[in-house]
Amino acid sequence: MIGSALEGRTLLDANRRQRFGVIVVGIQRSDNRLAFNPSPDSAIHCGEKLVVLGRTGSLKGFEVEASAR
């Protein structure tokens, strides 16, 4: 999440399920490890990618928010 508004926040702080109706099912860490079913207190760090499930419109809304700085 380079340059993301989510950088440094936890999944719970990001409020992605309530705001966007999406579920984060994994986080690809900067060392390429994949953390499945991350806990709500998992932090999002620079260089990581989120694996997210949701409807197309919800995913697009989440992507716009995540890429905003």
Secondary structure as UniProt FT lines:
FT   TURN            2..3
FT   TURN            5..8
FT   HELIX           11..14
FT   HELIX           16..20
FT   STRAND          23..28
FT   TURN            30..31
FT   STRAND          34..36
FT   TURN            40..41
FT   TURN            46..47
FT   STRAND          49..53
FT   HELIX           56..67
//
